[in-house]
Amino acid sequence: MKLADLSPEVIEKIKTLRYDRILEKHEGPWKWASVLEYYDPELMLIDSRYVLLPLEREQHPNISVLRSIVSADGNTLTLFLKDTTYYPEYESEMDTGRLAICEKLAGADFYITTVYHEWFVVKNDGLM
């Protein structure tokens, strides 16, 4: 599935949505209309689900999925990601973690990000 394949009605619905974003101390909420206008986003296939993240498509190869959790009703997807776009050989994972909460768009077969935050990748021994 590609963003270009979506109907004009679905694109217009996306433009009305907002998402919460905190990256590098820049806080939202932000408008999806701005992402579509100023970025070059694309749907990403994550664990057999299409997801629209507020990222440039050129960042996709730098995104690793650390955890993917689907809600019981299948309408919400929580992702723990690692983005090495700006820290390709960074020794610490602290600056590369991202948390995305995505919700299924009504009448569509993909998830759209409603929360996108920095997340310090921490490993806690003893947790499953």
C-alpha positions in Angstrom: 0.0 0.0 0.0 1.3 3.4 -0.9 0.1 6.9 0.2 -0.4 7.8 -3.5 -2.9 4.9 -3.8 -5.2 6.3 -1.2 -8.3 8.1 -2.3 -8.6 11.9 -2.1 -11.2 11.5 0.6 -8.8 9.5 2.8 -6.0 12.0 2.2 -8.4 14.8 3.2 -9.4 12.9 6.3 -5.7 12.5 7.2 -5.2 16.3 6.8 -7.8 17.0 9.5 -5.9 14.9 12.1 -3.4 16.1 14.7 -0.7 14.2 16.6 1.3 14.8 19.7 5.0 15.0 19.1 8.0 15.7 21.4 11.4 15.4 19.8 14.5 17.4 20.8 12.4 19.5 23.1 10.1 20.6 20.3 6.5 19.9 21.4 3.3 19.5 19.6 0.4 19.0 18.9 1.2 19.0 15.1 -1.0 18.8 12.1 -0.9 15.9 9.7 -1.7 18.4 6.9 1.7 19.9 7.6 3.4 16.5 7.4 1.8 15.8 4.1 2.8 19.3 2.8 6.3 19.7 4.0 7.6 16.1 4.4 7.7 13.2 2.0 6.0 10.6 4.2 5.1 7.0 3.1 3.2 4.1 4.6 5.6 1.7 6.3 4.9 -2.0 6.6 5.5 -3.0 10.3 4.7 -6.5 11.5 2.2 -7.0 8.6 0.4 -3.7 9.3 0.7 -0.5 7.3 1.6 2.5 9.5 1.9 6.2 8.7 4.6 7.7 10.8 5.4 11.5 10.7 8.8 10.9 9.0 10.4 11.4 5.6 10.3 8.1 3.6 14.1 8.3 3.3 14.3 7.6 7.1 12.5 4.3 6.7 15.7 2.2 6.2 17.0 3.7 9.5 14.0 2.6 11.5 14.2 -0.6 13.5 11.1 -2.0 15.3 12.1 -3.1 18.9 8.6 -3.9 20.1 5.1 -3.9 18.5 2.0 -4.2 20.6 -1.5 -4.4 19.2 -4.5 -3.7 21.4 -7.0 -6.4 22.0 -9.5 -4.9 19.6 -6.8 -4.3 16.9 -7.5 -0.6 16.7 -4.3 0.7 18.4 -0.7 -0.1 17.7 2.1 0.8 20.1 5.6 0.8 18.7 9.0 1.1 20.3 11.3 2.1 17.5 15.0 2.9 17.0 15.8 5.6 14.5 19.5 5.9 13.6 19.0 8.6 10.9 20.8 11.3 12.8 23.0 9.0 15.0 24.1 6.2 12.6 27.1 5.1 14.7 26.1 6.5 18.0 27.4 4.5 20.9 24.4 5.1 23.1 20.9 4.1 22.2 19.6 6.9 24.5 19.1 9.3 21.6 17.7 6.9 19.0 14.5 5.6 20.7 11.1 6.6 19.6 7.6 5.7 20.9 4.7 5.8 18.5 1.1 5.2 19.4 -0.9 4.6 16.2 -4.6 4.2 15.7 -6.5 2.6 12.8 -8.0 5.2 10.6 -11.8 4.7 10.3 -12.7 3.1 7.1 -9.1 2.4 6.1 -6.7 -0.5 6.5 -3.8 1.3 8.0 -2.7 3.0 11.3 -1.8 6.6 11.7 0.4 8.0 14.4 -1.3 10.0 17.1 1.7 10.2 19.5 5.3 10.3 18.5 7.8 10.9 21.3 11.5 10.5 22.1 12.0 7.4 24.2 15.3 6.6 25.9 16.1 3.0 25.0 16.6 1.4 28.3 17.2 -2.2 29.1 16.0 -3.4 32.4 17.2 -6.8 33.5 14.4 -8.9 34.9 11.7 -7.5 32.7 10.2 -9.7 30.1 
